[in-house]
Amino acid sequence: MKAKSHAAAVFWTGFLTGSLGAVLVALTLLYILNMSAVVAISVLDVPTIQRMLAWTYENLRLSVIPFGATLLLFTGSLMRLKRFLRDQDSAVEKIAQMDHLVDIWINLFFGIGVIWTAIGMRGALLDGLGDLNAQSAAKLGAFSILQRLVDGGILLALSTTIFGAVGGYLLRLVKSLTVGTQIQAYYHRLAEQQTDAVQSSLRSIDAHLNRLVSTATPKSPG
């Protein structure tokens, strides 16, 4: 009976994971097609969603895809870490590896913001200044050059920096609030177990040495 329930749980978990993955892939493709102006997505009946989509298109563009993928990976790893901490039989290596993986996704979220900033700044500078020289730049004027930089993506670069930094710190806060106390308690118990094991070994060695000394010491004649 337990085996059947476990098999059913595994089946439904796989089914839900696959369904969610298919939905996310479809949404990602729709987002890319909309960004490429191949299809047009409009949610006029829900102004809040329409404003969110407009803000995302203007400030994040395609960077929302790696940000979203990293967020999903962080969520999955955090849930697995929480499940491992609840299970008393979980191996130390699994918990340590999952804890490390959660930190990797947080750092990657920061990194995506930095990398996209560099990409956006490079594109903005190439589009705004790549074909200019001193004479043409003086003829255009500062405002026109600034407008070219904005059109080239400098605002996108700055937006991804802010989004990556704020999101990364929020992910750290979520980890701390979700599993921070449990993981500190787990490592504290692990350190205590190792200390107890060392102390037990030292006591055993001390007792063994005392027996050897008492055996080797000759008794004085009465």
MOKA-V384404 format. One record per pair of residues at least 12 apart in sequence whose C-alpha atoms are under 6 Angstrom apart, sorted by sequence separation. I is the first residue (numbers start at 1). J is the second residue. D is the distance in Angstrom with one decimal. If there is no record, write none. Layout:
# MOKA-V384404
i:j:d
I:J:D
I:J:D
This chain:
# MOKA-V384404
i:j:d
81:98:5.7
128:148:4.7
128:149:4.8
77:102:5.8
124:149:5.0
127:152:5.4
74:102:5.7
124:152:4.0
124:153:5.0
124:154:5.4
74:105:5.5
120:153:5.5
121:154:5.5
120:154:5.9
121:157:5.9
120:157:4.6
117:157:4.1
117:161:5.9
113:160:4.9
114:161:5.9
113:161:4.7
113:164:4.3
110:164:4.9
109:164:5.8
110:165:5.6
110:168:5.4
109:168:5.6
106:168:5.6
59:156:5.1
59:159:5.7
